[in-house]
């Protein structure tokens, strides 16, 4: 549900890029792990969220001169 909400456009903003969504999900997972270590929560539900596929590979060419 969180992935769909981040990756869909809203009235005030456009859809977030997959890389941005993955950074937000990673932050939530880290916060959940810290809460587990401090015994604030019993289960880190954020670990169940899968990250989106990032397609931001740069293609570079080498020119022979």
Predicted model as a PDB file, atoms N, CA, C, CB and O in Angstrom, pLDDT in the B-factor column:
MODEL        1                                                                  
ATOM      1  N   UNK A   1       0.823  -1.183   0.000  1.00 65.00           N  
ATOM      2  CA  UNK A   1       0.000   0.000   0.000  1.00 65.00           C  
ATOM      3  C   UNK A   1       0.870   1.250   0.000  1.00 65.00           C  
ATOM      4  CB  UNK A   1      -0.938  -0.004   1.200  1.00 65.00           C  
ATOM      5  O   UNK A   1       0.574   2.208  -0.715  1.00 65.00           O  
ATOM      6  N   UNK A   2       1.920   1.255   0.777  1.00 67.00           N  
ATOM      7  CA  UNK A   2       2.811   2.412   0.831  1.00 67.00           C  
ATOM      8  C   UNK A   2       3.493   2.641  -0.506  1.00 67.00           C  
ATOM      9  CB  UNK A   2       3.857   2.230   1.927  1.00 67.00           C  
ATOM     10  O   UNK A   2       3.621   3.780  -0.955  1.00 67.00           O  
ATOM     11  N   UNK A   3       3.933   1.563  -1.143  1.00 67.00           N  
ATOM     12  CA  UNK A   3       4.587   1.691  -2.448  1.00 67.00           C  
ATOM     13  C   UNK A   3       3.662   2.332  -3.458  1.00 67.00           C  
ATOM     14  CB  UNK A   3       5.046   0.329  -2.957  1.00 67.00           C  
ATOM     15  O   UNK A   3       4.074   3.214  -4.212  1.00 67.00           O  
ATOM     16  N   UNK A   4       2.420   1.898  -3.478  1.00 67.00           N  
ATOM     17  CA  UNK A   4       1.455   2.444  -4.425  1.00 67.00           C  
ATOM     18  C   UNK A   4       1.160   3.904  -4.135  1.00 67.00           C  
ATOM     19  CB  UNK A   4       0.168   1.638  -4.393  1.00 67.00           C  
ATOM     20  O   UNK A   4       0.988   4.700  -5.058  1.00 67.00           O  
ATOM     21  N   UNK A   5       1.100   4.256  -2.874  1.00 75.00           N  
ATOM     22  CA  UNK A   5       0.794   5.634  -2.506  1.00 75.00           C  
ATOM     23  C   UNK A   5       1.939   6.574  -2.872  1.00 75.00           C  
ATOM     24  CB  UNK A   5       0.497   5.728  -1.011  1.00 75.00           C  
ATOM     25  O   UNK A   5       1.691   7.687  -3.336  1.00 75.00           O  
ATOM     26  N   UNK A   6       3.172   6.154  -2.675  1.00 76.00           N  
ATOM     27  CA  UNK A   6       4.311   7.000  -3.005  1.00 76.00           C  
ATOM     28  C   UNK A   6       4.495   7.151  -4.508  1.00 76.00           C  
ATOM     29  CB  UNK A   6       5.569   6.436  -2.388  1.00 76.00           C  
ATOM     30  O   UNK A   6       4.910   8.206  -4.987  1.00 76.00           O  
ATOM     31  N   UNK A   7       4.189   6.106  -5.240  1.00 74.00           N  
ATOM     32  CA  UNK A   7       4.469   6.074  -6.669  1.00 74.00           C  
ATOM     33  C   UNK A   7       3.302   6.582  -7.521  1.00 74.00           C  
ATOM     34  CB  UNK A   7       4.819   4.670  -7.081  1.00 74.00           C  
ATOM     35  O   UNK A   7       3.382   6.530  -8.749  1.00 74.00           O  
ATOM     36  N   UNK A   8       2.233   7.066  -6.910  1.00 78.00           N  
ATOM     37  CA  UNK A   8       1.094   7.568  -7.682  1.00 78.00           C  
ATOM     38  C   UNK A   8       1.006   9.087  -7.544  1.00 78.00           C  
ATOM     39  CB  UNK A   8      -0.231   6.900  -7.213  1.00 78.00           C  
ATOM     40  O   UNK A   8       1.324   9.628  -6.485  1.00 78.00           O  
ATOM     41  N   UNK A   9       0.582   9.774  -8.595  1.00 82.00           N  
ATOM     42  CA  UNK A   9       0.480  11.238  -8.524  1.00 82.00           C  
ATOM     43  C   UNK A   9      -0.653  11.685  -7.610  1.00 82.00           C  
ATOM     44  CB  UNK A   9       0.273  11.820  -9.918  1.00 82.00           C  
ATOM     45  O   UNK A   9      -1.675  11.009  -7.489  1.00 82.00           O  
ATOM     46  N   UNK A  10      -0.459  12.812  -6.981  1.00 79.00           N  
ATOM     47  CA  UNK A  10      -1.461  13.417  -6.095  1.00 79.00           C  
ATOM     48  C   UNK A  10      -1.846  14.786  -6.657  1.00 79.00           C  
ATOM     49  CB  UNK A  10      -0.916  13.547  -4.624  1.00 79.00           C  
ATOM     50  O   UNK A  10      -1.181  15.282  -7.567  1.00 79.00           O  
ATOM     51  N   UNK A  11      -2.897  15.400  -6.136  1.00 83.00           N  
ATOM     52  CA  UNK A  11      -3.302  16.710  -6.657  1.00 83.00           C  
ATOM     53  C   UNK A  11      -2.227  17.788  -6.513  1.00 83.00           C  
ATOM     54  CB  UNK A  11      -4.551  17.164  -5.956  1.00 83.00           C  
ATOM     55  O   UNK A  11      -2.132  18.672  -7.364  1.00 83.00           O  
ATOM     56  N   UNK A  12      -1.427  17.734  -5.469  1.00 82.00           N  
ATOM     57  CA  UNK A  12      -0.427  18.782  -5.227  1.00 82.00           C  
ATOM     58  C   UNK A  12       0.973  18.427  -5.694  1.00 82.00           C  
ATOM     59  CB  UNK A  12      -0.380  19.100  -3.776  1.00 82.00           C  
ATOM     60  O   UNK A  12       1.846  19.294  -5.722  1.00 82.00           O  
ATOM     61  N   UNK A  13       1.211  17.163  -6.064  1.00 77.00           N  
ATOM     62  CA  UNK A  13       2.550  16.751  -6.469  1.00 77.00           C  
ATOM     63  C   UNK A  13       2.465  15.655  -7.524  1.00 77.00           C  
ATOM     64  CB  UNK A  13       3.362  16.266  -5.252  1.00 77.00           C  
ATOM     65  O   UNK A  13       1.451  14.970  -7.658  1.00 77.00           O  
ATOM     66  N   UNK A  14       3.543  15.511  -8.257  1.00 82.00           N  
ATOM     67  CA  UNK A  14       3.606  14.431  -9.242  1.00 82.00           C  
ATOM     68  C   UNK A  14       4.074  13.151  -8.553  1.00 82.00           C  
ATOM     69  CB  UNK A  14       4.557  14.804 -10.421  1.00 82.00           C  
ATOM     70  O   UNK A  14       4.435  13.172  -7.377  1.00 82.00           O  
ATOM     71  N   UNK A  15       4.067  12.059  -9.271  1.00 80.00           N  
ATOM     72  CA  UNK A  15       4.507  10.779  -8.713  1.00 80.00           C  
ATOM     73  C   UNK A  15       5.999  10.840  -8.402  1.00 80.00           C  
ATOM     74  CB  UNK A  15       4.201   9.613  -9.691  1.00 80.00           C  
ATOM     75  O   UNK A  15       6.768  11.450  -9.144  1.00 80.00           O  
ATOM     76  N   UNK A  16       6.397  10.217  -7.323  1.00 82.00           N  
ATOM     77  CA  UNK A  16       7.807  10.183  -6.951  1.00 82.00           C  
ATOM     78  C   UNK A  16       8.543   9.146  -7.795  1.00 82.00           C  
ATOM     79  CB  UNK A  16       7.970   9.872  -5.446  1.00 82.00           C  
ATOM     80  O   UNK A  16       7.955   8.150  -8.217  1.00 82.00           O  
ATOM     81  N   UNK A  17       9.810   9.380  -8.035  1.00 84.00           N  
ATOM     82  CA  UNK A  17      10.638   8.454  -8.794  1.00 84.00           C  
ATOM     83  C   UNK A  17      10.853   7.176  -7.981  1.00 84.00           C  
ATOM     84  CB  UNK A  17      11.995   9.106  -9.166  1.00 84.00           C  
ATOM     85  O   UNK A  17      10.816   7.208  -6.751  1.00 84.00           O  
ATOM     86  N   UNK A  18      11.079   6.048  -8.671  1.00 84.00           N  
ATOM     87  CA  UNK A  18      11.317   4.798  -7.937  1.00 84.00           C  
ATOM     88  C   UNK A  18      12.499   4.884  -6.970  1.00 84.00           C  
ATOM     89  CB  UNK A  18      11.554   3.671  -8.917  1.00 84.00           C  
ATOM     90  O   UNK A  18      12.455   4.303  -5.887  1.00 84.00           O  
ATOM     91  N   UNK A  19      13.550   5.602  -7.353  1.00 85.00           N  
ATOM     92  CA  UNK A  19      14.714   5.733  -6.464  1.00 85.00           C  
ATOM     93  C   UNK A  19      14.338   6.483  -5.186  1.00 85.00           C  
ATOM     94  CB  UNK A  19      15.868   6.464  -7.187  1.00 85.00           C  
ATOM     95  O   UNK A  19      14.798   6.125  -4.101  1.00 85.00           O  
ATOM     96  N   UNK A  20      13.511   7.513  -5.303  1.00 86.00           N  
ATOM     97  CA  UNK A  20      13.062   8.272  -4.133  1.00 86.00           C  
ATOM     98  C   UNK A  20      12.195   7.396  -3.238  1.00 86.00           C  
ATOM     99  CB  UNK A  20      12.283   9.532  -4.565  1.00 86.00           C  
ATOM    100  O   UNK A  20      12.337   7.419  -2.015  1.00 86.00           O  
ATOM    101  N   UNK A  21      11.307   6.635  -3.839  1.00 86.00           N  
ATOM    102  CA  UNK A  21      10.455   5.714  -3.067  1.00 86.00           C  
ATOM    103  C   UNK A  21      11.307   4.700  -2.309  1.00 86.00           C  
ATOM    104  CB  UNK A  21       9.462   4.979  -3.999  1.00 86.00           C  
ATOM    105  O   UNK A  21      11.030   4.398  -1.149  1.00 86.00           O  
ATOM    106  N   UNK A  22      12.346   4.175  -2.966  1.00 89.00           N  
ATOM    107  CA  UNK A  22      13.221   3.197  -2.314  1.00 89.00           C  
ATOM    108  C   UNK A  22      13.974   3.808  -1.147  1.00 89.00           C  
ATOM    109  CB  UNK A  22      14.207   2.619  -3.316  1.00 89.00           C  
ATOM    110  O   UNK A  22      14.203   3.131  -0.145  1.00 89.00           O  
ATOM    111  N   UNK A  23      14.367   5.074  -1.250  1.00 90.00           N  
ATOM    112  CA  UNK A  23      15.066   5.730  -0.138  1.00 90.00           C  
ATOM    113  C   UNK A  23      14.127   5.898   1.053  1.00 90.00           C  
ATOM    114  CB  UNK A  23      15.625   7.105  -0.578  1.00 90.00           C  
ATOM    115  O   UNK A  23      14.537   5.721   2.200  1.00 90.00           O  
ATOM    116  N   UNK A  24      12.875   6.238   0.782  1.00 89.00           N  
ATOM    117  CA  UNK A  24      11.884   6.394   1.862  1.00 89.00           C  
ATOM    118  C   UNK A  24      11.618   5.046   2.527  1.00 89.00           C  
ATOM    119  CB  UNK A  24      10.557   6.994   1.315  1.00 89.00           C  
ATOM    120  O   UNK A  24      11.564   4.958   3.753  1.00 89.00           O  
ATOM    121  N   UNK A  25      11.454   4.003   1.727  1.00 90.00           N  
ATOM    122  CA  UNK A  25      11.221   2.661   2.271  1.00 90.00           C  
ATOM    123  C   UNK A  25      12.431   2.204   3.092  1.00 90.00           C  
ATOM    124  CB  UNK A  25      10.933   1.651   1.127  1.00 90.00           C  
ATOM    125  O   UNK A  25      12.270   1.616   4.162  1.00 90.00           O  
ATOM    126  N   UNK A  26      13.633   2.474   2.597  1.00 92.00           N  
ATOM    127  CA  UNK A  26      14.844   2.119   3.335  1.00 92.00           C  
ATOM    128  C   UNK A  26      14.931   2.840   4.670  1.00 92.00           C  
ATOM    129  CB  UNK A  26      16.071   2.432   2.507  1.00 92.00           C  
ATOM    130  O   UNK A  26      15.359   2.260   5.668  1.00 92.00           O  
ATOM    131  N   UNK A  27      14.528   4.098   4.688  1.00 93.00           N  
ATOM    132  CA  UNK A  27      14.522   4.862   5.935  1.00 93.00           C  
ATOM    133  C   UNK A  27      13.540   4.270   6.934  1.00 93.00           C  
ATOM    134  CB  UNK A  27      14.175   6.325   5.663  1.00 93.00           C  
ATOM    135  O   UNK A  27      13.846   4.170   8.123  1.00 93.00           O  
ATOM    136  N   UNK A  28      12.362   3.879   6.461  1.00 91.00           N  
ATOM    137  CA  UNK A  28      11.369   3.264   7.349  1.00 91.00           C  
ATOM    138  C   UNK A  28      11.865   1.926   7.900  1.00 91.00           C  
ATOM    139  CB  UNK A  28      10.042   3.064   6.604  1.00 91.00           C  
ATOM    140  O   UNK A  28      11.633   1.606   9.065  1.00 91.00           O  
ATOM    141  N   UNK A  29      12.546   1.150   7.059  1.00 93.00           N  
ATOM    142  CA  UNK A  29      13.097  -0.130   7.522  1.00 93.00           C  
ATOM    143  C   UNK A  29      14.157   0.091   8.589  1.00 93.00           C  
ATOM    144  CB  UNK A  29      13.693  -0.920   6.345  1.00 93.00           C  
ATOM    145  O   UNK A  29      14.205  -0.643   9.577  1.00 93.00           O  
ATOM    146  N   UNK A  30      15.003   1.089   8.403  1.00 95.00           N  
ATOM    147  CA  UNK A  30      16.046   1.394   9.382  1.00 95.00           C  
ATOM    148  C   UNK A  30      15.441   1.871  10.696  1.00 95.00           C  
ATOM    149  CB  UNK A  30      17.006   2.452   8.830  1.00 95.00           C  
ATOM    150  O   UNK A  30      15.884   1.472  11.773  1.00 95.00           O  
ATOM    151  N   UNK A  31      14.429   2.725  10.602  1.00 95.00           N  
ATOM    152  CA  UNK A  31      13.763   3.199  11.819  1.00 95.00           C  
ATOM    153  C   UNK A  31      13.094   2.036  12.563  1.00 95.00           C  
ATOM    154  CB  UNK A  31      12.717   4.283  11.471  1.00 95.00           C  
ATOM    155  O   UNK A  31      13.104   1.993  13.793  1.00 95.00           O  
ATOM    156  N   UNK A  32      12.518   1.104  11.815  1.00 94.00           N  
ATOM    157  CA  UNK A  32      11.910  -0.067  12.436  1.00 94.00           C  
ATOM    158  C   UNK A  32      12.919  -0.945  13.133  1.00 94.00           C  
ATOM    159  CB  UNK A  32      11.178  -0.871  11.411  1.00 94.00           C  
ATOM    160  O   UNK A  32      12.658  -1.468  14.217  1.00 94.00           O  
ATOM    161  N   UNK A  33      14.093  -1.111  12.504  1.00 96.00           N  
ATOM    162  CA  UNK A  33      15.149  -1.921  13.126  1.00 96.00           C  
ATOM    163  C   UNK A  33      15.640  -1.280  14.424  1.00 96.00           C  
ATOM    164  CB  UNK A  33      16.327  -2.107  12.152  1.00 96.00           C  
ATOM    165  O   UNK A  33      15.884  -1.974  15.410  1.00 96.00           O  
ATOM    166  N   UNK A  34      15.782   0.042  14.419  1.00 96.00           N  
ATOM    167  CA  UNK A  34      16.200   0.732  15.643  1.00 96.00           C  
ATOM    168  C   UNK A  34      15.132   0.616  16.741  1.00 96.00           C  
ATOM    169  CB  UNK A  34      16.491   2.217  15.344  1.00 96.00           C  
ATOM    170  O   UNK A  34      15.459   0.456  17.918  1.00 96.00           O  
ATOM    171  N   UNK A  35      13.866   0.696  16.349  1.00 95.00           N  
ATOM    172  CA  UNK A  35      12.780   0.539  17.326  1.00 95.00           C  
ATOM    173  C   UNK A  35      12.771  -0.881  17.898  1.00 95.00           C  
ATOM    174  CB  UNK A  35      11.411   0.859  16.673  1.00 95.00           C  
ATOM    175  O   UNK A  35      12.466  -1.074  19.075  1.00 95.00           O  
ATOM    176  N   UNK A  36      13.107  -1.880  17.065  1.00 95.00           N  
ATOM    177  CA  UNK A  36      13.206  -3.257  17.574  1.00 95.00           C  
ATOM    178  C   UNK A  36      14.327  -3.380  18.595  1.00 95.00           C  
ATOM    179  CB  UNK A  36      13.439  -4.247  16.420  1.00 95.00           C  
ATOM    180  O   UNK A  36      14.155  -4.014  19.636  1.00 95.00           O  
ATOM    181  N   UNK A  37      15.467  -2.778  18.302  1.00 95.00           N  
ATOM    182  CA  UNK A  37      16.607  -2.847  19.240  1.00 95.00           C  
ATOM    183  C   UNK A  37      16.302  -2.180  20.576  1.00 95.00           C  
ATOM    184  CB  UNK A  37      17.838  -2.193  18.620  1.00 95.00           C  
ATOM    185  O   UNK A  37      16.794  -2.610  21.619  1.00 95.00           O  
ATOM    186  N   UNK A  38      15.484  -1.122  20.536  1.00 95.00           N  
ATOM    187  CA  UNK A  38      15.148  -0.398  21.773  1.00 95.00           C  
ATOM    188  C   UNK A  38      13.898  -0.966  22.442  1.00 95.00           C  
ATOM    189  CB  UNK A  38      14.942   1.089  21.475  1.00 95.00           C  
ATOM    190  O   UNK A  38      13.410  -0.403  23.423  1.00 95.00           O  
ATOM    191  N   UNK A  39      13.374  -2.082  21.916  1.00 94.00           N  
ATOM    192  CA  UNK A  39      12.184  -2.749  22.458  1.00 94.00           C  
ATOM    193  C   UNK A  39      10.958  -1.845  22.484  1.00 94.00           C  
ATOM    194  CB  UNK A  39      12.467  -3.248  23.854  1.00 94.00           C  
ATOM    195  O   UNK A  39      10.148  -1.919  23.408  1.00 94.00           O  
ATOM    196  N   UNK A  40      10.822  -0.998  21.475  1.00 94.00           N  
ATOM    197  CA  UNK A  40       9.648  -0.147  21.344  1.00 94.00           C  
ATOM    198  C   UNK A  40       8.540  -0.911  20.627  1.00 94.00           C  
ATOM    199  CB  UNK A  40       9.993   1.156  20.586  1.00 94.00           C  
ATOM    200  O   UNK A  40       7.362  -0.755  20.947  1.00 94.00           O  
ATOM    201  N   UNK A  41       8.925  -1.744  19.649  1.00 93.00           N  
ATOM    202  CA  UNK A  41       7.965  -2.552  18.895  1.00 93.00           C  
ATOM    203  C   UNK A  41       8.405  -4.008  18.943  1.00 93.00           C  
ATOM    204  CB  UNK A  41       7.844  -2.057  17.418  1.00 93.00           C  
ATOM    205  O   UNK A  41       9.552  -4.309  19.270  1.00 93.00           O  
ATOM    206  N   UNK A  42       7.481  -4.911  18.614  1.00 94.00           N  
ATOM    207  CA  UNK A  42       7.796  -6.338  18.618  1.00 94.00           C  
ATOM    208  C   UNK A  42       8.169  -6.841  17.228  1.00 94.00           C  
ATOM    209  CB  UNK A  42       6.616  -7.131  19.153  1.00 94.00           C  
ATOM    210  O   UNK A  42       9.011  -7.730  17.099  1.00 94.00           O  
ATOM    211  N   UNK A  43       7.548  -6.281  16.183  1.00 94.00           N  
ATOM    212  CA  UNK A  43       7.760  -6.743  14.812  1.00 94.00           C  
ATOM    213  C   UNK A  43       7.967  -5.527  13.912  1.00 94.00           C  
ATOM    214  CB  UNK A  43       6.554  -7.610  14.314  1.00 94.00           C  
ATOM    215  O   UNK A  43       7.238  -4.540  14.009  1.00 94.00           O  
ATOM    216  N   UNK A  44       8.962  -5.609  13.043  1.00 92.00           N  
ATOM    217  CA  UNK A  44       9.205  -4.547  12.078  1.00 92.00           C  
ATOM    218  C   UNK A  44       8.411  -4.850  10.812  1.00 92.00           C  
ATOM    219  CB  UNK A  44      10.727  -4.407  11.767  1.00 92.00           C  
ATOM    220  O   UNK A  44       8.864  -5.611   9.957  1.00 92.00           O  
ATOM    221  N   UNK A  45       7.240  -4.260  10.693  1.00 89.00           N  
ATOM    222  CA  UNK A  45       6.362  -4.495   9.552  1.00 89.00           C  
ATOM    223  C   UNK A  45       6.938  -3.916   8.263  1.00 89.00           C  
ATOM    224  CB  UNK A  45       4.990  -3.899   9.819  1.00 89.00           C  
ATOM    225  O   UNK A  45       6.563  -4.351   7.174  1.00 89.00           O  
ATOM    226  N   UNK A  46       7.827  -2.961   8.365  1.00 87.00           N  
ATOM    227  CA  UNK A  46       8.407  -2.331   7.170  1.00 87.00           C  
ATOM    228  C   UNK A  46       9.303  -3.294   6.401  1.00 87.00           C  
ATOM    229  CB  UNK A  46       9.205  -1.088   7.562  1.00 87.00           C  
ATOM    230  O   UNK A  46       9.565  -3.073   5.219  1.00 87.00           O  
ATOM    231  N   UNK A  47       9.774  -4.346   7.039  1.00 89.00           N  
ATOM    232  CA  UNK A  47      10.636  -5.305   6.349  1.00 89.00           C  
ATOM    233  C   UNK A  47       9.870  -6.090   5.291  1.00 89.00           C  
ATOM    234  CB  UNK A  47      11.264  -6.264   7.351  1.00 89.00           C  
ATOM    235  O   UNK A  47      10.486  -6.710   4.425  1.00 89.00           O  
ATOM    236  N   UNK A  48       8.549  -6.075   5.343  1.00 88.00           N  
ATOM    237  CA  UNK A  48       7.729  -6.790   4.372  1.00 88.00           C  
ATOM    238  C   UNK A  48       7.567  -6.011   3.069  1.00 88.00           C  
ATOM    239  CB  UNK A  48       6.366  -7.085   4.966  1.00 88.00           C  
ATOM    240  O   UNK A  48       7.135  -6.577   2.064  1.00 88.00           O  
ATOM    241  N   UNK A  49       7.904  -4.731   3.070  1.00 85.00           N  
ATOM    242  CA  UNK A  49       7.723  -3.889   1.889  1.00 85.00           C  
ATOM    243  C   UNK A  49       8.872  -4.136   0.920  1.00 85.00           C  
ATOM    244  CB  UNK A  49       7.646  -2.384   2.281  1.00 85.00           C  
ATOM    245  O   UNK A  49      10.041  -4.004   1.284  1.00 85.00           O  
ATOM    246  N   UNK A  50       8.538  -4.491  -0.307  1.00 84.00           N  
ATOM    247  CA  UNK A  50       9.563  -4.702  -1.330  1.00 84.00           C  
ATOM    248  C   UNK A  50       9.892  -3.377  -1.997  1.00 84.00           C  
ATOM    249  CB  UNK A  50       9.096  -5.741  -2.382  1.00 84.00           C  
ATOM    250  O   UNK A  50       9.030  -2.512  -2.151  1.00 84.00           O  
ATOM    251  N   UNK A  51      11.136  -3.233  -2.384  1.00 84.00           N  
ATOM    252  CA  UNK A  51      11.548  -2.014  -3.053  1.00 84.00           C  
ATOM    253  C   UNK A  51      11.199  -2.078  -4.535  1.00 84.00           C  
ATOM    254  CB  UNK A  51      13.049  -1.779  -2.864  1.00 84.00           C  
ATOM    255  O   UNK A  51      11.048  -3.157  -5.108  1.00 84.00           O  
ATOM    256  N   UNK A  52      11.076  -0.915  -5.135  1.00 80.00           N  
ATOM    257  CA  UNK A  52      10.763  -0.808  -6.551  1.00 80.00           C  
ATOM    258  C   UNK A  52      12.018  -1.023  -7.389  1.00 80.00           C  
ATOM    259  CB  UNK A  52      10.136   0.557  -6.863  1.00 80.00           C  
ATOM    260  O   UNK A  52      13.137  -0.841  -6.908  1.00 80.00           O  
ATOM    261  N   UNK A  53      11.823  -1.403  -8.619  1.00 84.00           N  
ATOM    262  CA  UNK A  53      12.942  -1.579  -9.538  1.00 84.00           C  
ATOM    263  C   UNK A  53      13.379  -0.211 -10.041  1.00 84.00           C  
ATOM    264  CB  UNK A  53      12.557  -2.513 -10.726  1.00 84.00           C  
ATOM    265  O   UNK A  53      12.562   0.574 -10.523  1.00 84.00           O  
ATOM    266  N   UNK A  54      14.662   0.066  -9.927  1.00 81.00           N  
ATOM    267  CA  UNK A  54      15.209   1.337 -10.392  1.00 81.00           C  
ATOM    268  C   UNK A  54      15.804   1.146 -11.775  1.00 81.00           C  
ATOM    269  CB  UNK A  54      16.275   1.882  -9.407  1.00 81.00           C  
ATOM    270  O   UNK A  54      16.594   0.230 -12.004  1.00 81.00           O  
ATOM    271  N   UNK A  55      15.419   2.011 -12.686  1.00 80.00           N  
ATOM    272  CA  UNK A  55      15.941   1.945 -14.050  1.00 80.00           C  
ATOM    273  C   UNK A  55      16.672   3.247 -14.363  1.00 80.00           C  
ATOM    274  CB  UNK A  55      14.796   1.690 -15.079  1.00 80.00           C  
ATOM    275  O   UNK A  55      16.281   3.993 -15.260  1.00 80.00           O  
ATOM    276  N   UNK A  56      17.728   3.503 -13.618  1.00 71.00           N  
ATOM    277  CA  UNK A  56      18.474   4.742 -13.798  1.00 71.00           C  
ATOM    278  C   UNK A  56      19.940   4.472 -14.152  1.00 71.00           C  
ATOM    279  CB  UNK A  56      18.388   5.593 -12.533  1.00 71.00           C  
ATOM    280  O   UNK A  56      20.841   5.176 -13.696  1.00 71.00           O  
ATOM    281  N   UNK A  57      20.156   3.459 -14.957  1.00 72.00           N  
ATOM    282  CA  UNK A  57      21.511   3.097 -15.354  1.00 72.00           C  
ATOM    283  C   UNK A  57      21.963   4.044 -16.460  1.00 72.00           C  
ATOM    284  CB  UNK A  57      21.583   1.611 -15.825  1.00 72.00           C  
ATOM    285  O   UNK A  57      21.237   4.276 -17.427  1.00 72.00           O  
ATOM    286  N   UNK A  58      23.152   4.581 -16.312  1.00 74.00           N  
ATOM    287  CA  UNK A  58      23.692   5.483 -17.319  1.00 74.00           C  
ATOM    288  C   UNK A  58      24.449   4.690 -18.365  1.00 74.00           C  
ATOM    289  CB  UNK A  58      24.604   6.539 -16.679  1.00 74.00           C  
ATOM    290  O   UNK A  58      25.216   3.785 -18.039  1.00 74.00           O  
ATOM    291  N   UNK A  59      24.234   5.029 -19.601  1.00 76.00           N  
ATOM    292  CA  UNK A  59      24.968   4.414 -20.692  1.00 76.00           C  
ATOM    293  C   UNK A  59      26.073   5.370 -21.103  1.00 76.00           C  
ATOM    294  CB  UNK A  59      24.031   4.076 -21.895  1.00 76.00           C  
ATOM    295  O   UNK A  59      25.813   6.521 -21.455  1.00 76.00           O  
ATOM    296  N   UNK A  60      27.295   4.894 -21.058  1.00 76.00           N  
ATOM    297  CA  UNK A  60      28.433   5.747 -21.396  1.00 76.00           C  
ATOM    298  C   UNK A  60      29.153   5.166 -22.608  1.00 76.00           C  
ATOM    299  CB  UNK A  60      29.407   5.884 -20.189  1.00 76.00           C  
ATOM    300  O   UNK A  60      29.265   3.951 -22.770  1.00 76.00           O  
ATOM    301  N   UNK A  61      29.625   6.048 -23.431  1.00 75.00           N  
ATOM    302  CA  UNK A  61      30.333   5.657 -24.628  1.00 75.00           C  
ATOM    303  C   UNK A  61      31.716   6.240 -24.599  1.00 75.00           C  
ATOM    304  CB  UNK A  61      29.588   6.096 -25.878  1.00 75.00           C  
ATOM    305  O   UNK A  61      31.923   7.347 -24.101  1.00 75.00           O  
ATOM    306  N   UNK A  62      32.668   5.500 -25.130  1.00 75.00           N  
ATOM    307  CA  UNK A  62      34.036   5.971 -25.220  1.00 75.00           C  
ATOM    308  C   UNK A  62      34.337   6.242 -26.684  1.00 75.00           C  
ATOM    309  CB  UNK A  62      35.038   4.941 -24.613  1.00 75.00           C  
ATOM    310  O   UNK A  62      34.228   5.344 -27.519  1.00 75.00           O  
ATOM    311  N   UNK A  63      34.712   7.466 -26.999  1.00 72.00           N  
ATOM    312  CA  UNK A  63      35.063   7.836 -28.351  1.00 72.00           C  
ATOM    313  C   UNK A  63      36.558   7.644 -28.544  1.00 72.00           C  
ATOM    314  CB  UNK A  63      34.647   9.288 -28.653  1.00 72.00           C  
ATOM    315  O   UNK A  63      37.366   8.105 -27.737  1.00 72.00           O  
ATOM    316  N   UNK A  64      36.916   6.957 -29.628  1.00 74.00           N  
ATOM    317  CA  UNK A  64      38.325   6.774 -29.981  1.00 74.00           C  
ATOM    318  C   UNK A  64      38.738   7.946 -30.861  1.00 74.00           C  
ATOM    319  CB  UNK A  64      38.567   5.398 -30.713  1.00 74.00           C  
ATOM    320  O   UNK A  64      38.123   8.201 -31.897  1.00 74.00           O  
ATOM    321  N   UNK A  65      39.772   8.651 -30.449  1.00 68.00           N  
ATOM    322  CA  UNK A  65      40.224   9.812 -31.225  1.00 68.00           C  
ATOM    323  C   UNK A  65      41.629   9.652 -31.696  1.00 68.00           C  
ATOM    324  CB  UNK A  65      40.111  11.069 -30.419  1.00 68.00           C  
ATOM    325  O   UNK A  65      42.161  10.539 -32.363  1.00 68.00           O  
TER     326      UNK A  65                                                      
ENDMDL                                                                          
END                                                                             
